[in-house]
Amino acid sequence: MADRVPAGLVVVDKPAGWTSHDVVARVRRLAGTRKVGHAGTLDPMATGVLVLGVEAATRLLTFVVGADKDYAATIRLGVVTTTDDAEGEVLARAGAELPLPGLADAVARLTGPIDQVPSTVSAIKVDGRRAYARARAGEVVELAARRVTVDRLLVRDVRAASDEGTPVVDVDVEVTCSSGTYVRALARDLGSDLGTGGHLTALRRTRVGGYGLDVARSLDELAQELALLPLADAARATLASREVDAEQARELTFGRRIPISVEGPVGTRERPVAAFAPDGTLVALVADEQGRSRPVIVFASPDDAP
């Protein structure tokens, strides 16, 4: 087992066929600690950016999860599945053929703020149980629509294809969307709008917040060297930051409020500001209330303060 590593983020290029939990388990072994978590589940068929936190950096993950995301995906029009992706059983084969004159308008209707019903096979909890667990147990699952934002739904290619003899149309798209958006549901709704039905056949997440494929590493690469973004750098990449003086840093380590003495970004409990000591140590995440900064999460101990 590898020596225990310091706190930080690991950005993985998840391979197909692996669950997010599988990736966490592998990194736990590589890092020599069980304190590893991930920010935002990727389905087994999906590949791409999966952000993991190690040790104290797991406390940053809640803010990574809320970041917007980029995807590259392929939508197959003409076939409907139980899971809205290629892993499900086929429910209907209406087929689809080119040209698709309504495609541009249908894409436009799925762009911007939309009310999206998540896929039935999703990780959303219904009365304490995951929707996918209820669906696989044979229960009828009805999920409420949620407001999400699709900032970009760009069609890159449209081509004719065949699915077990059924003529279909494959549409390659790029998506930029808010947290909580299901690309599988976009595929389902695009097919429904066009009257053909549709499902997702490929999905690659290319960015989560400030972390893209350029900094992601494969599991094989991580086995050779566990590339870790240090805690302080991870906080700067995830949240707005503010510098505090030595006395203020020490007060924060005790969990005490400090005056807001410098101009800068406003911190809230939902989106706090990372406070750094003069030597660059990440001291705490702070929220601003009534002219004072209150520590929401404290990372440094009094002994660490300059």
VEXLO-54024 format. One record per residue (C-alpha): x, y, z. Coordinates in nm, 3 decimals, m for minus. Each point is the difference from the previous one (the first is absolute). Layout:
N
SITE         x         y         z
SITE         X         Y         Z
...
END
This chain:
306
SITE         x         y         z
SITE     0.000     0.000     0.000
SITE     0.121     0.349    m0.084
SITE     0.105     0.242     0.271
SITE    m0.278     0.221     0.127
SITE    m0.035     0.310    m0.216
SITE    m0.082     0.355     0.107
SITE    m0.342     0.154    m0.059
SITE    m0.087     0.100    m0.353
SITE    m0.210    m0.066    m0.310
SITE     0.056    m0.271    m0.258
SITE    m0.152     0.053    m0.346
SITE    m0.063    m0.336    m0.165
SITE    m0.082    m0.078    m0.363
SITE    m0.251    m0.274     0.086
SITE    m0.001    m0.298    m0.237
SITE    m0.317    m0.158    m0.138
SITE    m0.141    m0.289     0.202
SITE     0.114     0.137     0.335
SITE    m0.239     0.140     0.257
SITE     0.097     0.314     0.188
SITE     0.024    m0.217     0.313
SITE     0.246    m0.231    m0.182
SITE     0.223     0.300    m0.070
SITE    m0.020     0.117     0.362
SITE     0.098    m0.349     0.118
SITE     0.304    m0.004    m0.231
SITE     0.118     0.343     0.114
SITE    m0.047    m0.102     0.364
SITE     0.249    m0.280    m0.057
SITE     0.241     0.224    m0.187
SITE    m0.017     0.274     0.265
SITE     0.010    m0.232     0.298
SITE    m0.307     0.155     0.162
SITE    m0.372    m0.068     0.009
SITE    m0.077     0.371     0.014
SITE    m0.068     0.045    m0.373
SITE    m0.322     0.125    m0.158
SITE    m0.118     0.116    m0.340
SITE    m0.184     0.307    m0.130
SITE    m0.286    m0.100    m0.228
SITE    m0.074    m0.355    m0.112
SITE     0.080    m0.119    m0.352
SITE    m0.196    m0.297    m0.134
SITE     0.203    m0.314    m0.083
SITE    m0.037     0.055    m0.376
SITE     0.126     0.359     0.029
SITE     0.364     0.106    m0.011
SITE     0.187     0.316     0.088
SITE     0.056     0.242     0.284
SITE    m0.071    m0.131     0.350
SITE     0.131     0.219     0.282
SITE     0.104    m0.179     0.319
SITE     0.093     0.146     0.337
SITE     0.262    m0.157     0.225
SITE     0.010     0.054     0.378
SITE    m0.109     0.356     0.098
SITE    m0.063     0.090    m0.366
SITE    m0.317    m0.212     0.014
SITE    m0.150     0.304     0.176
SITE     0.043     0.200    m0.322
SITE    m0.199    m0.248    m0.210
SITE    m0.341     0.145     0.083
SITE     0.108     0.320    m0.177
SITE     0.148    m0.188    m0.298
SITE    m0.328    m0.192    m0.042
SITE    m0.191     0.325    m0.050
SITE     0.222     0.118    m0.288
SITE    m0.116     0.003    m0.361
SITE     0.116    m0.279    m0.229
SITE     0.089    m0.073    m0.363
SITE    m0.084    m0.321    m0.185
SITE     0.045    m0.153    m0.344
SITE    m0.281    m0.244    m0.080
SITE    m0.166    m0.202    m0.273
SITE    m0.381    m0.016    m0.011
SITE    m0.166    m0.279    m0.200
SITE    m0.339     0.102    m0.137
SITE    m0.248    m0.274    m0.083
SITE     0.039    m0.238     0.296
SITE    m0.131     0.037     0.358
SITE     0.155    m0.187     0.295
SITE    m0.097    m0.054     0.363
SITE     0.299     0.200     0.127
SITE     0.016     0.268    m0.271
SITE     0.344    m0.134    m0.093
SITE     0.153    m0.298    m0.177
SITE     0.018    m0.209     0.319
SITE    m0.377    m0.033     0.026
SITE    m0.246    m0.237    m0.165
SITE    m0.166     0.116    m0.320
SITE    m0.359     0.117     0.049
SITE    m0.082     0.121    m0.351
SITE     0.151     0.020    m0.347
SITE    m0.172     0.278    m0.191
SITE     0.307     0.059    m0.216
SITE     0.122     0.329    m0.144
SITE     0.131     0.117    m0.336
SITE     0.165     0.305    m0.149
SITE    m0.078     0.276    m0.056
SITE    m0.128     0.119     0.339
SITE    m0.137     0.348    m0.074
SITE    m0.119     0.054     0.359
SITE     0.335    m0.079     0.163
SITE     0.125     0.358     0.040
SITE    m0.326     0.119     0.158
SITE    m0.010    m0.301     0.234
SITE     0.359     0.068     0.111
SITE    m0.088     0.365     0.062
SITE    m0.292    m0.104     0.223
SITE     0.242    m0.199     0.217
SITE     0.240     0.293     0.039
SITE    m0.009     0.253     0.285
SITE    m0.193    m0.042     0.327
SITE    m0.222    m0.308    m0.036
SITE    m0.212    m0.218     0.226
SITE     0.151    m0.347    m0.033
SITE    m0.141    m0.326     0.134
SITE     0.306    m0.206     0.102
SITE     0.045    m0.347    m0.144
SITE    m0.178    m0.267     0.203
SITE     0.327    m0.188     0.043
SITE     0.175     0.281     0.188
SITE     0.165     0.050     0.338
SITE    m0.276     0.231     0.125
SITE    m0.148    m0.120     0.329
SITE    m0.373    m0.074     0.025
SITE    m0.112    m0.052     0.361
SITE     0.354    m0.084     0.103
SITE     0.080    m0.242    m0.285
SITE     0.177     0.067    m0.330
SITE    m0.235     0.022    m0.297
SITE     0.205    m0.257    m0.192
SITE    m0.034    m0.251     0.287
SITE    m0.378     0.041     0.002
SITE    m0.021    m0.027    m0.379
SITE     0.214    m0.316    m0.010
SITE    m0.221    m0.151     0.270
SITE    m0.295     0.038    m0.235
SITE    m0.157     0.303     0.167
SITE    m0.160     0.278    m0.205
SITE     0.213     0.308     0.063
SITE    m0.133     0.346    m0.073
SITE     0.249     0.284     0.043
SITE    m0.092     0.367     0.011
SITE     0.139     0.240    m0.257
SITE     0.292     0.214     0.112
SITE     0.118     0.332    m0.137
SITE     0.342    m0.035    m0.162
SITE     0.192     0.215    m0.247
SITE     0.145    m0.120    m0.329
SITE     0.234     0.281    m0.099
SITE     0.110    m0.171    m0.319
SITE    m0.140    m0.288    m0.206
SITE     0.205     0.002    m0.318
SITE    m0.058    m0.252    m0.280
SITE     0.336    m0.112    m0.140
SITE    m0.107    m0.274    m0.241
SITE    m0.314    m0.174    m0.127
SITE     0.018    m0.331    m0.185
SITE    m0.213    m0.295    m0.099
SITE     0.065    m0.330     0.179
SITE    m0.163    m0.336     0.073
SITE    m0.099    m0.157     0.331
SITE    m0.058    m0.374    m0.045
SITE    m0.160     0.066    m0.336
SITE    m0.196     0.307     0.106
SITE     0.099     0.318    m0.188
SITE     0.105     0.263     0.255
SITE     0.174     0.337     0.009
SITE     0.301     0.066     0.222
SITE     0.052     0.358     0.119
SITE     0.334     0.102     0.153
SITE    m0.040     0.292     0.241
SITE     0.202     0.209     0.242
SITE    m0.174     0.108     0.321
SITE     0.076     0.261     0.263
SITE    m0.246    m0.024     0.286
SITE    m0.067     0.068     0.365
SITE     0.048    m0.251     0.275
SITE    m0.289    m0.245     0.019
SITE    m0.060    m0.016    m0.375
SITE    m0.040    m0.350    m0.145
SITE     0.138    m0.031    m0.354
SITE    m0.192    m0.329    m0.030
SITE    m0.317     0.196     0.060
SITE     0.099     0.248    m0.273
SITE     0.032    m0.295    m0.240
SITE    m0.340    m0.134     0.108
SITE    m0.171     0.339    m0.032
SITE     0.157     0.081    m0.336
SITE    m0.132    m0.328    m0.139
SITE    m0.340     0.058     0.156
SITE    m0.023     0.350    m0.150
SITE     0.086    m0.134    m0.346
SITE    m0.243    m0.292     0.030
SITE     0.273    m0.259    m0.052
SITE     0.101    m0.080     0.355
SITE     0.365     0.007     0.094
SITE     0.270    m0.113     0.238
SITE     0.364     0.066     0.078
SITE     0.264    m0.228    m0.154
SITE     0.319     0.177     0.111
SITE     0.088     0.253     0.269
SITE     0.331     0.161     0.088
SITE     0.028     0.267     0.270
SITE     0.267     0.245    m0.109
SITE    m0.013     0.254     0.285
SITE    m0.123     0.045     0.356
SITE     0.032     0.362     0.108
SITE     0.367     0.094    m0.035
SITE     0.117    m0.357    m0.062
SITE     0.023    m0.127    m0.357
SITE     0.143    m0.296    m0.186
SITE     0.332     0.186    m0.024
SITE     0.063    m0.067     0.370
SITE    m0.173    m0.341     0.018
SITE     0.206    m0.318     0.027
SITE    m0.087    m0.358    m0.083
SITE    m0.002    m0.262     0.275
SITE     0.311    m0.156    m0.153
SITE     0.179     0.335     0.016
SITE    m0.112     0.051     0.360
SITE     0.132    m0.344     0.089
SITE     0.342     0.118    m0.115
SITE    m0.027     0.339     0.170
SITE    m0.294     0.124     0.206
SITE    m0.034     0.350    m0.146
SITE    m0.147     0.205     0.282
SITE    m0.107     0.364    m0.010
SITE     0.101     0.129     0.347
SITE    m0.276     0.116     0.232
SITE     0.083     0.371    m0.027
SITE     0.019    m0.012    m0.382
SITE    m0.322    m0.201    m0.013
SITE    m0.180     0.260     0.212
SITE     0.122     0.284    m0.224
SITE    m0.116    m0.190    m0.309
SITE    m0.340    m0.076     0.152
SITE    m0.095     0.319     0.187
SITE     0.069     0.370     0.010
SITE     0.280     0.085     0.242
SITE     0.097     0.266     0.252
SITE     0.326     0.073     0.181
SITE    m0.008     0.055     0.378
SITE     0.276     0.119     0.232
SITE     0.171    m0.220     0.259
SITE    m0.220     0.110     0.290
SITE    m0.320    m0.057    m0.199
SITE     0.125    m0.340    m0.114
SITE     0.058    m0.104     0.361
SITE    m0.349     0.115     0.102
SITE    m0.152    m0.205    m0.281
SITE     0.184    m0.314     0.113
SITE    m0.186     0.031     0.331
SITE    m0.332     0.028    m0.187
SITE    m0.040     0.369     0.086
SITE    m0.146     0.271    m0.222
SITE     0.226     0.271    m0.138
SITE    m0.073     0.346    m0.145
SITE    m0.020     0.026    m0.376
SITE     0.305     0.221    m0.034
SITE     0.061    m0.017    m0.376
SITE    m0.210     0.040    m0.309
SITE    m0.063    m0.319    m0.186
SITE    m0.253    m0.267    m0.091
SITE    m0.296    m0.053     0.231
SITE    m0.021    m0.341     0.159
SITE    m0.326    m0.181     0.081
SITE    m0.061    m0.333     0.168
SITE    m0.098    m0.146    m0.338
SITE     0.306     0.149    m0.168
SITE     0.261     0.108     0.258
SITE     0.333     0.169    m0.062
SITE     0.332    m0.175     0.063
SITE     0.209     0.194     0.255
SITE     0.378    m0.025    m0.027
SITE     0.269     0.092     0.254
SITE     0.299     0.215    m0.106
SITE     0.210    m0.313    m0.056
SITE    m0.259    m0.145    m0.241
SITE    m0.154    m0.249     0.244
SITE    m0.370    m0.067    m0.054
SITE    m0.149     0.097     0.335
SITE    m0.375    m0.027    m0.046
SITE    m0.302     0.050    m0.223
SITE    m0.190     0.305     0.119
SITE    m0.345     0.150    m0.045
SITE    m0.063     0.374     0.048
SITE    m0.273     0.113     0.236
SITE    m0.064     0.350     0.137
SITE     0.347     0.132    m0.064
SITE     0.187    m0.304     0.131
SITE     0.135    m0.321    m0.151
SITE    m0.113    m0.322     0.166
SITE     0.196    m0.322    m0.056
SITE    m0.219    m0.266    m0.160
SITE     0.274    m0.263    m0.027
SITE     0.337     0.029     0.178
SITE     0.298    m0.179    m0.154
SITE     0.296     0.131     0.202
SITE     0.067    m0.052     0.371
SITE     0.129     0.278     0.229
SITE     0.344    m0.163    m0.026
SITE    m0.010     0.049    m0.378
SITE    m0.075     0.372     0.022
SITE     0.297     0.229    m0.082
END
